């Protein structure tokens, strides 16, 4: 165990995709507390015994359900883990649990009940609470929703609708990876056939800038344009045989994890800065992906990619493959997967904001 810890520290002291040098070591402490590894008596002090109390609405007749696989997997992984406690007095965090179809009025009533029935909300005005909402919660006038939105940690889907994400406290779930996890990663020395690969989604909100760019790239032999209807094997072959994978932030970015895993460096085409990237405070995204604007057209895009090929492409590709393990969702959580990495972010935010209680007139 000690040797494994030293190996993790040495790994992160070398070139890594992580913003925090000892991130893997800290994450390993959470994993050990989940029973994934045996804990020696002298190592127990290095285990993060995070405890979460789940606050559920009492008037919900049906089981809690969600609209996306990532939400469902996070919820199932958490409720079946030893991180959950039945004693709120020993909890570090409180999960405000409500289904996807809850109205804002129902959520406000639920938070009001938490305030009135339990003492924990009023200690921090909800700053040590978190909730999950794929589309996020907007700014409302109701006091309960104001405190939930401004103070509590929001876990939402990526990308989150504009205006519903607060970067210093909120978290996004990496999209569910539809490809089989048992497939091997790309070889270390990869010989790419194409400069770029774009998987078109047809009528899924393709804007004018995307249509124009795709039309320009479709005639370039260095780029391969596929459709969403492409079979899985063809898609994987294209991922593995392309240097870069193109994504339009406003359309669909769910394949970024697949691209990282297959050694295809993601290129995110966006109209402005992106503040809701998964694991934004954990992963140095500038080291594993390329971000370009929408105004330069195909010529500028190709210029950026060719320049990246000359300036450390293999390093970027290798770091992306390292980081891809955090995008994987498993029915039974595995070390360093998406569930544990999201949990690490929750743990690191538990003291991000603290508010003193005040009386409302």
N, C-alpha and C positions, 0 to 999 in steps of 0.2 A: 504493500500500500504506500509506504514512504517513497519507494522508488518510483511508483506511478505518479505521485504528487510532484516529485522533482522533474519527471519527464514533462508533465504539463507546464510547469513553470519555465523550463528550458524552451519548450515549444513556443510559448508566448513571448519570451525574450527575443526570439528570432522574428523574422518577418511574419506577420500574422494579419488577418483581416479584422482584428478586434480593436475597438477603441480603448478598452480597459486592458492593461497588460496582463492582469491576473484573472481575467474573466473566466477562463476554463477551470481554474482552480476553485474559484468561488462557486461556480455552477456545480462542480463535482461535490461540494459539501451538501447542496440541496439534493442531488441525486442519491447520495449515501443515506440521507435521512428518509428517502422514499423506499429504502430497502433494496435498491438495485445492486448495492455492493455490501459486503460484510464490513462491520465497523469494529476495529480493534479498540479495546478499552482506552488506550492512550490517545486515540484519534477522535473520541467522542466530542471533545471540546471544539473540534473543527467541523462539526456537523451543524448546519443551520436547521434548527428544529422549528421551522415555520409552521404556525398553526392558523387555520382559517375557519371561522364560524360562518355557516350558511344561514342567511335570513330569508326564509321563504314566505310568500303570502299565504295566509291561512285559508282564504276563500277560493283557492284555485282547485277546480274539480278534476281537471285532466293533468297528466304528467307534463312537466316542462318540455317544450319542444322549440326547435330553432329552425331557421330557414337555410342554413349552410352547414356543410359537413365539418368545417373547422370549428364552428361554435359548438356543435353537438359533441365533437371529440374532446374539446377542452372541458366541457361540462362533465361528460362521462368520466374522463380521466381524473378530474378533481374529486368528484363525489366518491370515487372508488379508491382514493389514495389515503395514506395515513396522515396527509397534511390537514385533513378535516377534523375538527374537534367538536364535541357536543357540549363543551364547557366554554361559554363565551368569555369567561374571566381569564382564560389562558390564551385567547386568540390575539394574534398580531394584526390580522386583517379580517374584515367582514364582507362577505359576498352577498350583495343585494340581488337576489335571484328573482327574475320575473321572465315570463315567456315573451317571444317575439311579437305576439299579437296584442300585448298590453297597450292600452291607450295612454296618452300622457296624463289623463285624469286619474286612471288607475294607478300609474306609477307614483303620482303625487300623493295619492291617498295611502299607498303602501309606505312611502317614506315618512309621512305624517304619523302613521301607526308605529313605525320603528322609533321615532322620536318620543312618542308618548309612553310606549310599553317597555322600552329598554333604555338604559342609561348611556349606552356606548356612542350613539350618534352625537349627542350633545357635548361629549368630551372634546371632540375635534370638529364639530359641524360636518361630519361625514368624510373627513380627510383620510381616515384609515379604513374606508369602505371602498369597494369597487363593484362595478356592474358590467353586464355585457349587453351590447346593443349593436347589431351589425351595421345599421345605417347611422348610428349615433343619435344623441339627443340634442335638439336645438335649444336656443335660449328662450325661456318662458318667463312669465311674470309671477307664477306661483312660487312662494318662498321655498317649498320643498324641492321643486325642480331646479330652482336657482342654486341651492346648496349642492344638490346632486351633480349638476352640470359643472359648477365652478370648483368644487372641492374634491369630489370623489374621483377615483381613477376609472376612466371609461375604457373598456375593451371593445373595439369595433373591428369591422372587416376592412381589408385593404383592397382598393382605396376607399377612404371615408368621404362622404359628400362634403363639399366645400362648406366651411364655417362650422362644422360639427366635430372638430378635433382640436384639442389644446395640447401643443407639442410637449410642454414641460412635464405633463402628468399622464397623458393618455397613451394607450397602447393599441397597436393593430395586430390582428392575427394574420400570420402568413397563410395564403390560400391553401386549400387542401390539394395535395399532390396526387393527380389521378394515375400516374404511371406506377407500375409495380416497383416496390422498394427493393426487391431481391436482385434487380438488375445491377450489374457492375457499373462503376463510374467510368468516365472516359479515360483512356490511357494517358500516361504522363506526357509522352511525346506524341502529340496529335498532329496528323497531317490533314488539314482542312481542304475540302473541295470548293467551298463557297466562302466568299467574304461575309455575306449576311443572309439570314433566313428570317422571313416574316410570315407568320401564320395569320391569314386574313380571316376576319369574323363576319364578313359579308354585311348583313343588315344590322349588326349590333352597334348602332350609333356611330358608324364611320363618318367623320366629318369631312369637310371639303379639303382640309390640309392633308388628311390621311389619304384620301382618294387620289389626290394629285401626286403625292409622294409614291404611293404604291404603283400608280400608272407609269411613273418615270423609272422606277426600279425594275419593273416587270420586263423591260426590254434589255436590261443589263445582264450579261451572262455570269457575272460575279455574284448575283443575288438569286435566291430561289424564293418564290412566292407560293405558299401553299394555302389551302382552304381549311377551315375548321373541320370539314367533313373527312379530311385525310385520315386514313386508318392509323392506328397507334404505332405500328411498326414503322411505317413510312415517316411519321412524325419523329420518332426516336432516331432514325437514320439521319434525318436532316439536322436534328440537334447536334448529333455527334460529328457531322461532316461540315459544320459551319463555324467560322471564327466568332461571329457575332449573331445574337438573336434580337430582333427588333420588337419593341413593345410601345404602343401608344398608351400613355398614362390614362387618358380620358376614356379609353375603350376597354381594354382588357390587359391586365398584368399578372393574371393568375399563373402563367407559365414561367415566371422568373425562377422559381425554385428548380424546375426541371432543367432550365437552361444552365444554371450554375452547376448542377449535378453532372451534366453531360459535357462540361467544359466549353460551353457556348457563352461567351461574355455578354450579359444583358446590355442592351442599348435602349434606354428609356427616353422616348420623345415626348416632351412636355412643353406647355406654354409658360410655365413658371416654376419656381422652387417647389419641391415636394417635401412636406413636413410630416407625412404620416407613413413613411416607409417602415416596414416591420423591423424591429430591433435597431431602431435608429441610434439609440444611445449605446448599443453594444457593438454593432458592426460598422466599420469604416466603409461606407458605401462607395466613396470615391475611389477606393482601392479594388473594388470588385465589379464595378459597373460604369457605364458611360452615360452621361446625361446630355442631351442635345435639345436645342429649341426647335420649334416647328417652322420658323420662317426661312431657314436657309435652303430648303429644297434638297433634292437628291444629290446635287453636286457638292454642297457643303457637308452633307451627311457622309458621303463617300470619302471626302477629304479628312474628316475627323477620324473615321475608322482606319484609313491608311496610315495616318499619323500615329494612332494608338498602336498599330502593329509594330511600328518602329520603336516606340517608347515603352517597353516593358509589358508587352501583351502577355507573354508566357507567365510572368509573375502575377498579373491580374487574373489570368485564367486559373492558376494554381490556388490563389487565395479564395477565389469564388467557389472552387470545389471543396475547400476546407469548410467554408461557411455554409455550404448546402445542407449539411446535416441538421441544421437548426430549422430548416423548412419542412422537415418530414414529420407528418402526423402518423401516429401508430395507435391501433385500438388498445394495445397494452403499452403504455409509455416506456420508451427506451432511453438510455443515457444520452444527453445532449440533443434530444429531439425538440420539436416545436413546443410541446407541452412544458418541458422543464425550462426552456429558455424564456417562455412567457412568464412562468412562475418566478424566475430570477428577476425579471423586470418588475413584477409586482413587489417582490421583497425589497428591491432597491428603491422603490418609491414610497415605502411605508412611512418614511419620515420626511418626505419631500415638502409637505405643507402641513402646518399645524395652526389651527385657529382657536383662539380663546372663546369660551362661551360668552354670549351676551344676550341680554333680554330684549325681546322684540316688543314694541309697543302696539 
